[in-house]
Amino acid sequence: MSTTRTSRSKSKQLDSSDSITASLVGRQSRGDGVSIEDQIVAMRAWCERQSPPVKVGAVYEEQDVSGRKPLAKRTGLKRAVEDVERGVSQMVLCAYFDRFARSVSTRAEVLTRVEAMGGVVMTLDMGRTSNATPVSKFSGVVLAAAAELMAEQAGEKTAVTKQRNIDNGIPPFPRITPAYERIESGKHKGRLRPHKTNAPLVRKACQMRAAGTSYTQIARWLNEQGLSITLTGVESMLKSRLLIGELHFGSFTPNLHAIDKPLIDRALFARMHKAYVPRGRYAKSERLLARQGVLVCGTCESKMSVHSTTGGNGKKYWYYSCGNALCRRGATIAAEYVEDAVRDEAIRLSAAYKGHASQREDIESARLAVVEVDERLTATIETLALSGLTAHAAARKTLAELHTEHERAVVHHERLRALAAHDLTITTTSDWDRLSLDGKRGVIRATIARVVVAAHVGKNPGPRPAAGRLTIESRALLSK
C-alpha cells in the first residue's frame, strides 16, 4: 500500500514503513445501500490485506444518516477526523465513496482537517481521495458532486411516492417508534397500529414523563419491563408525533390523522412536553479535572470536558476537548499530560501551606452546610414535582439558586478539607498521593483559577503534545 504524498504539503508524509491506524466509518441512510455490518467486514478485510497490515482503531456507525449532512452533523465521521487530529489514528477509512460523503463541502472540510495533520482519507472503491495535487482535488470534487447529484435526483424521483404514502398513513422510513407495528397484509398494509406488548408500556412512559419523571428513570423502568431501549431512544420516542397519530417527514406535507387509534391524546402529549424535570447531579468521574470547570479552550474560551476512546489494542485513552460544537479550532489535549501539569503547578503554589487542627471545626461546619443545602434542594424538587409547578419560571429560578448555593457549599467544604490536613505540607508527589480525589481537586480549586489550552498547530502531536500549549492562571488565595 502506498500512501506517500506527492505535493508540497506542510504536513507529515506517510510511507509504507509507517505503522498506520485507521478509524473506520460505516454509514447507511434510511433503508439504502449496503448494511453497516457488511461495510465494516469489508473494511477490516482490506486492512488485513495491506502490507504491512493497517491497524483497526475506533469503529463508528452512522445509522439513518444522510451523506449530504455537514460534518458537524456526521457524528461518526466527525469523531474519526478528531481521532486523526489527536494522533490516535492516521487514516479515515470508508467502504465506498458515497458512504464517505455525498457533499462537496463535507468532503472539503474533512480533507482540510485530516491532511493538515498528515493523515489520509481512503475508500475501498475509489482509493485515496485527496487535495494533494490539482488533479486529485479535481477528481475528488467531481466524485463528491456526482454523489450529491445522485442523492438529490433520487430524492426528486421518489418525492411523489413518499407524499402518496404519507397521505395514506404509511411511514416512508424504515424505523418507527416501538409503540407501533406495521400492518403486514390487507388493504391497510404498511400502516401503523399499536404494538400489542409495547403500546401499554409506552403509554405508561408518557404518563410518567407528564408527571415529571426523568428520561433516565423512564429508560430504566422500560428495560425492567422487557422493552430494551437506550436513553437516547427514550428521548426520541417520546418526542415522536406518531404518538398522537401525526405523520411528519422532512418538508413533505404531514398527515395529521395518519393513525386511526393514536397511542395517546394531544392533551397528554402537551403535558408531557411542558413538564420540567430538574437535571440531577452529574455522574462522578475519576479523572482529576473532570467537571471542575478549570480547563478552557484557548480558541473560544468554552469549558472543556473529558472523553475517552478505545484503541485497536483495547486500551482506553482519555482526553479533554472543547465543549463548543461551533468552535472552528477546538482545543483537544491528552488527559494525562494536562493533569500532570496542573498537579505540579498546584503542588508548587501550595507548597508553603501548613494546616492546623483548629480548623476541624470549620470543616465540620462546612460539611453540615452541604448537608443542609442538599436536604433543602431535594425537598424542593420533590414538592415542585408533586404539585406540578416545575414548569413555572419562579420554580426554575428557585431551583437554580439552590443548585448554585449547593455547589458553593461543596466547593467551600472541599477546599477546607484539602488545605487543612493536620501537620501536612504539600511539597512532593508522595504527599500529593496521600490526598483523596476530592482533596486533590480542592487544592486545585484553591490555587488555580483556570487553565487555558491552546489548539494544536503543526505536525501530529502524538500521545503527549509538546509543551507550550498551557497557560495556568493562579488564584493566589493561599495564606502563608
C-alpha positions in Angstrom: 0.0 0.0 0.0 1.3 3.4 -0.9 0.1 6.5 0.9 3.0 8.8 0.1 2.0 12.3 -0.7 3.5 13.8 -3.9 2.6 17.5 -3.4 4.4 20.2 -1.5 2.5 19.8 1.8 3.4 21.1 5.2 2.0 18.1 6.9 3.7 14.8 7.7 4.2 12.3 4.8 3.4 8.7 5.4 5.2 5.9 3.6 5.0 2.1 3.6 7.2 1.8 6.7 4.8 3.8 8.9 2.5 2.0 11.3 -0.9 3.2 10.3 -4.1 3.0 12.4 -7.4 3.6 10.7 -10.6 4.9 12.1 -13.5 3.1 10.3 -16.8 4.8 9.4 -19.8 2.9 8.3 -22.9 4.9 7.1 -26.3 3.9 5.9 -29.2 6.2 5.1 -32.7 5.1 5.8 -33.0 1.8 4.1 -30.4 2.4 1.4 -27.2 0.8 0.4 -25.0 -1.9 1.9 -25.6 -2.6 5.6 -23.2 -1.1 8.0 -22.2 -4.5 9.2 -21.1 -5.6 5.7 -19.2 -2.3 5.2 -17.2 -2.9 8.4 -16.5 -6.5 7.5 -15.1 -5.3 4.1 -13.0 -2.6 5.7 -11.5 -5.0 8.3 -10.6 -7.4 5.5 -9.0 -4.6 3.5 -6.9 -3.6 6.5 -5.6 -7.1 6.9 -4.6 -7.4 3.2 -2.3 -4.4 3.3 1.4 -4.7 3.6 2.1 -4.0 6.3 -1.4 -4.5 7.7 -3.3 -1.4 8.7 -4.4 -1.5 12.4 -8.1 -1.1 13.0 -8.7 1.7 15.5 -12.1 3.0 16.5 -15.2 1.9 14.5 -18.0 4.4 14.1 -21.5 3.6 12.9 -23.8 6.2 11.3 -27.3 4.6 11.1 -30.0 6.5 9.3 -27.6 9.4 8.5 -27.7 11.2 5.2 -24.4 11.6 3.3 -25.4 15.2 2.4 -25.3 16.4 6.0 -22.5 18.8 7.1 -19.6 17.3 9.1 -21.0 18.9 12.3 -24.0 16.5 12.0 -22.0 13.5 10.9 -21.2 12.2 14.4 -19.1 9.2 13.3 -17.2 10.9 10.6 -16.5 13.9 12.8 -15.1 11.6 15.6 -12.9 9.8 13.0 -11.5 13.2 11.9 -10.9 14.1 15.5 -9.0 10.8 16.0 -6.5 11.9 13.4 -6.2 15.3 14.9 -5.5 13.7 18.3 -2.9 11.4 16.8 -4.7 8.2 17.7 -5.1 7.3 14.1 -3.7 8.3 10.7 -6.4 7.3 8.4 -10.2 7.8 7.9 -11.5 4.7 6.1 -14.9 4.2 4.5 -16.2 1.3 2.4 -17.4 3.3 -0.6 -17.1 6.9 -1.7 -20.8 7.6 -1.4 -20.7 6.2 2.1 -18.0 8.7 2.9 -19.8 11.8 1.7 -22.5 13.0 -0.8 -21.5 16.6 -0.2 -18.7 18.7 -1.8 -18.5 20.9 1.2 -18.3 18.0 3.7 -15.5 16.3 1.7 -13.6 19.6 1.6 -13.8 20.1 5.3 -12.7 16.5 6.1 -9.8 16.7 3.7 -8.6 20.0 5.0 -8.6 18.9 8.6 -7.2 15.3 8.0 -4.4 16.3 5.6 -3.4 19.2 7.8 -2.4 16.5 10.4 -0.6 14.4 7.8 -3.5 11.8 7.6 -5.2 10.2 4.7 -8.8 9.5 3.7 -9.5 6.2 1.9 -12.5 4.5 0.4 -12.3 0.8 -0.8 -13.8 1.5 -4.2 -12.0 4.7 -5.2 -8.8 4.5 -3.1 -7.4 7.6 -1.6 -9.2 10.9 -2.0 -7.0 13.9 -1.6 -6.4 17.6 -2.2 -2.6 16.9 -2.5 -2.5 17.8 -6.2 -4.8 19.7 -8.6 -5.7 16.5 -10.4 -6.6 14.6 -7.3 -8.5 17.5 -5.9 -10.5 17.9 -9.1 -11.3 14.2 -9.3 -12.4 14.1 -5.7 -14.6 17.1 -6.1 -16.2 15.6 -9.2 -16.9 12.4 -7.4 -18.5 14.2 -4.4 -20.5 16.4 -6.8 -21.7 13.3 -8.7 -22.7 11.6 -5.4 -24.5 14.7 -4.3 -26.3 15.0 -7.6 -27.4 11.3 -7.5 -28.8 11.8 -3.9 -30.7 14.9 -4.9 -32.1 13.2 -8.1 -33.1 10.1 -6.1 -35.0 12.4 -3.7 -36.8 14.1 -6.5 -37.8 10.8 -8.2 -39.3 9.3 -5.0 -40.9 12.5 -3.8 -44.3 11.7 -5.3 -44.3 8.2 -4.0 -43.3 9.4 -0.5 -46.1 12.0 -0.4 -48.6 9.5 -1.5 -47.5 7.1 1.2 -47.7 9.8 3.8 -51.2 10.7 2.7 -52.2 7.1 3.1 -50.8 6.9 6.6 -47.7 4.8 5.6 -44.4 6.0 7.0 -41.8 6.4 4.2 -39.0 5.5 6.5 -38.0 2.0 7.9 -37.6 2.8 11.7 -40.7 3.6 13.7 -41.4 4.2 17.4 -41.6 0.9 19.4 -45.2 1.9 20.3 -46.5 0.8 16.9 -46.1 -2.1 14.5 -46.7 -2.2 10.7 -49.8 -3.9 9.3 -48.3 -6.6 7.1 -51.2 -7.5 4.8 -54.6 -6.4 3.6 -55.8 -3.1 2.3 -54.1 -1.2 5.1 -50.7 -2.9 4.5 -47.9 -0.6 5.6 -50.0 1.5 8.0 -49.4 1.5 11.8 -51.3 0.1 14.7 -50.4 0.0 18.4 -47.9 -2.7 19.3 -49.6 -5.5 21.4 -46.9 -5.5 24.1 -45.0 -2.3 23.7 -48.0 0.1 23.4 -49.2 -0.1 27.0 -45.6 0.4 28.2 -45.0 3.4 26.1 -48.4 4.9 27.1 -47.3 4.5 30.8 -43.9 6.1 29.9 -45.8 9.1 28.5 -47.8 9.4 31.7 -44.6 9.1 33.8 -43.0 11.9 31.8 -46.0 14.2 32.2 -45.8 13.6 35.9 -42.2 14.8 36.0 -40.2 11.5 35.7 -36.8 11.9 34.2 -35.8 10.2 30.9 -33.2 8.1 32.8 -35.8 6.8 35.2 -38.2 6.0 32.3 -35.5 4.2 30.4 -34.6 2.1 33.4 -38.3 1.2 34.0 -38.9 0.3 30.4 -35.9 -2.0 30.3 -37.1 -3.6 33.6 -40.4 -4.3 31.8 -38.7 -6.0 28.9 -38.6 -3.2 26.4 -34.9 -2.8 25.5 -34.2 0.8 24.8 -31.4 3.4 25.3 -31.7 6.7 27.0 -31.4 8.4 23.6 -34.1 6.1 22.3 -36.5 7.1 25.1 -36.0 10.8 24.3 -36.6 10.2 20.6 -39.6 8.0 21.2 -41.4 10.5 23.5 -40.8 13.3 21.0 -42.3 11.5 18.1 -45.6 12.9 17.0 -46.6 9.4 15.8 -47.8 9.0 19.4 -50.7 11.3 18.7 -51.3 9.9 15.2 -49.4 12.6 13.2 -47.0 11.5 10.4 -44.3 14.0 9.6 -41.4 13.5 7.2 -39.0 16.3 6.2 -40.5 19.0 4.1 -43.4 16.9 2.9 -47.0 17.8 3.8 -47.8 16.0 7.0 -50.7 13.7 7.6 -52.3 14.8 10.9 -54.6 11.8 11.1 -52.4 9.0 9.9 -53.3 6.5 12.6 -56.9 5.5 13.4 -56.2 4.8 17.1 -53.3 7.0 18.3 -51.5 5.8 21.4 -52.2 9.0 23.4 -54.3 12.1 23.0 -52.9 15.6 22.3 -53.6 16.8 25.8 -51.3 14.2 27.4 -48.7 14.9 24.7 -48.8 18.6 25.5 -48.5 18.0 29.3 -45.6 15.6 28.6 -43.6 18.2 26.8 -44.4 21.0 29.2 -43.1 19.0 32.2 -39.9 20.4 33.6 -37.6 17.8 35.2 -34.7 19.3 37.1 -31.4 18.0 36.0 -29.9 15.6 38.5 -26.3 15.6 39.6 -23.7 14.6 37.0 -22.2 11.2 37.4 -18.8 11.2 39.0 -15.6 10.8 37.0 -12.3 9.7 38.4 -10.3 12.0 36.1 -8.7 14.7 38.1 -10.1 17.7 36.2 -13.5 16.2 35.1 -16.4 18.6 35.7 -14.2 21.1 37.6 -14.6 23.9 35.1 -10.8 24.6 35.2 -9.9 23.8 31.6 -11.0 26.2 28.9 -10.4 26.2 25.2 -7.9 28.8 24.0 -9.9 29.4 20.8 -13.3 30.2 22.1 -12.8 30.1 26.0 -15.6 27.4 26.4 -15.1 24.9 29.1 -13.5 21.6 28.2 -14.9 18.2 29.0 -13.4 14.7 29.4 -13.8 12.0 26.9 -12.3 8.6 26.1 -11.7 6.4 23.0 -10.6 2.8 22.7 -7.7 1.9 20.5 -7.2 -1.1 18.4 -5.3 -2.8 21.2 -8.3 -2.4 23.5 -6.6 0.3 25.6 -8.7 3.3 26.7 -7.3 6.7 26.0 -8.6 9.8 27.9 -8.5 13.3 26.6 -10.1 16.7 27.2 -11.8 18.6 24.4 -13.6 21.9 23.8 -17.3 21.6 24.6 -18.4 24.2 22.0 -19.6 22.3 18.9 -19.4 25.6 16.9 -15.7 26.2 17.7 -13.8 26.1 14.5 -10.5 25.2 16.1 -11.4 23.5 19.3 -8.6 22.5 21.6 -8.0 18.8 22.4 -5.3 17.5 24.7 -4.3 14.2 26.3 -5.7 13.9 29.8 -2.5 12.6 31.4 -0.4 15.5 30.1 -2.7 18.3 31.3 -3.5 16.6 34.6 0.2 16.2 35.4 1.0 19.8 34.5 -1.9 21.1 36.7 -1.0 18.8 39.5 2.6 20.0 39.5 1.6 23.7 39.5 -1.0 23.2 42.3 1.7 21.5 44.5 4.1 24.3 43.8 1.6 27.0 44.6 0.5 25.3 47.9 4.0 24.2 49.0 4.3 26.6 51.9 0.8 26.0 53.3 0.5 24.0 56.6 -2.8 23.1 58.1 -3.8 23.2 61.7 -6.0 21.0 63.9 -8.1 24.0 65.0 -9.6 24.1 61.5 -11.5 20.9 62.1 -14.5 22.8 63.5 -14.6 24.9 60.3 -14.5 21.8 58.2 -17.4 20.2 60.1 -19.4 23.4 59.8 -18.8 23.4 56.1 -19.8 19.8 55.8 -23.1 20.4 57.7 -23.8 23.3 55.4 -23.6 21.0 52.4 -25.9 18.5 54.1 -28.4 21.3 54.9 -28.5 22.7 51.4 -28.7 19.2 49.9 -31.8 18.4 52.0 -33.5 21.7 51.1 -32.7 21.1 47.4 -34.1 17.5 47.5 -37.3 18.6 49.4 -37.9 21.4 47.0 -37.6 19.2 43.9 -40.0 16.7 45.4 -42.5 19.3 46.4 -42.5 21.0 43.0 -42.8 17.7 41.1 -45.8 16.6 43.2 -47.5 20.0 42.8 -46.9 20.2 39.1 -45.3 23.6 39.4 -41.9 22.7 38.0 -42.6 24.4 34.7 -43.2 27.8 36.3 -40.4 30.5 35.9 -40.4 31.2 39.7 -39.9 27.5 40.4 -37.0 27.2 37.9 -35.4 30.3 39.4 -35.6 28.8 43.0 -34.1 25.6 41.8 -31.3 27.3 40.0 -30.5 29.4 43.1 -30.5 26.3 45.3 -28.2 24.4 42.8 -25.8 27.4 42.9 -25.8 27.5 46.7 -25.2 23.8 46.9 -22.3 24.0 44.5 -20.7 26.8 46.5 -21.1 24.9 49.8 -19.5 21.8 48.2 -16.6 23.8 46.9 -16.0 25.5 50.2 -16.0 22.2 52.1 -13.7 20.5 49.7 -11.3 23.5 49.8 -11.1 23.5 53.6 -10.7 19.7 53.8 -7.9 19.7 51.3 -5.9 22.5 52.8 -6.4 21.8 56.5 -4.9 18.4 56.9 -3.2 18.4 60.3 0.6 18.9 60.0 0.5 18.3 56.2 2.7 20.4 53.9 2.3 19.5 50.2 5.7 19.6 48.7 6.2 16.3 46.8 4.3 13.8 44.7 4.3 11.4 47.6 2.5 13.9 49.8 0.0 14.6 47.0 -0.8 10.9 46.7 -1.9 10.9 50.3 -4.9 13.1 49.5 -8.2 11.8 48.3 -9.5 12.7 44.8 -11.8 15.3 46.4 -8.8 16.6 48.4 -6.7 17.0 45.2 -9.5 18.8 43.5 -9.9 21.1 46.5 -6.2 22.1 46.3 -6.5 22.8 42.6 -9.6 24.9 43.1 -7.9 26.8 45.9 -4.7 27.5 43.9 -5.7 27.7 40.2 -8.3 29.9 38.6 -8.2 28.3 35.1 -6.0 26.6 32.6 -6.2 27.9 29.0 -5.4 25.1 26.5 -4.3 26.3 23.0 -5.4 24.4 20.0 -2.6 22.3 18.5 -0.9 23.8 15.4 1.6 21.9 13.3 2.6 18.3 12.9 1.0 15.3 14.5 1.1 15.9 18.3 1.4 12.2 19.2 0.3 10.8 22.5 1.9 13.6 24.5 1.5 17.1 23.0 4.5 19.4 23.1 4.8 21.8 26.0 3.8 25.4 25.5 0.1 24.9 24.9 -1.0 25.5 28.5 -1.4 28.9 30.3 -2.1 28.3 34.0 -3.6 31.2 35.9 -3.3 31.0 39.7 -5.7 32.3 42.3 -3.1 33.4 44.8 -5.6 32.9 47.6 -3.5 30.8 50.0 -2.2 32.4 53.1 1.3 31.5 54.3 
